[in-house]
């Protein structure tokens, strides 16, 4: 059952990406949360005795964050409550993932590899992302997104 749910999740995720690409926003609003609902179902069915609660909490926070961001006003230069709820939910979800990793156990070489991935991807993407965020949302939003990226990293 778990494998079937993971395959279904992957198929729905691909359909969601296609909906975004084709700008089928009503379809995206259905499929995007459905991806996480299926993931939650897969984790409920999975045998993860030590970390299941943490992973479930992380996925629920991710679902709340996705739904909140769907209602954020992208065209507004002001930071709205839905956007902040989305960011806070994603941050809480990442804290839950960290707790799951800590509970499961992480080796030093895994931490070093993760740090290298974070540093590499951040150095390649953050300058451009932050520049665009500043142009669209102003300096206040840029600071919020930069702080969020630093916390996630």
Secondary structure, 3 states (H helix, E strand, C coil): CHHHHHHHHHHHHHHHHHHHHHCCHHHHHHHHHHHHHHHHHHHHHCCCCCCHHHHHHHHHHHHHHHHHHHCCCCCCCCCCHHHHHHHHHHHHHHHHHHHHHHHHCCCHHHHHHHHHHHHHHHHHHHHHHHHHHHHHHHHHHHHHHHHHHHHHC
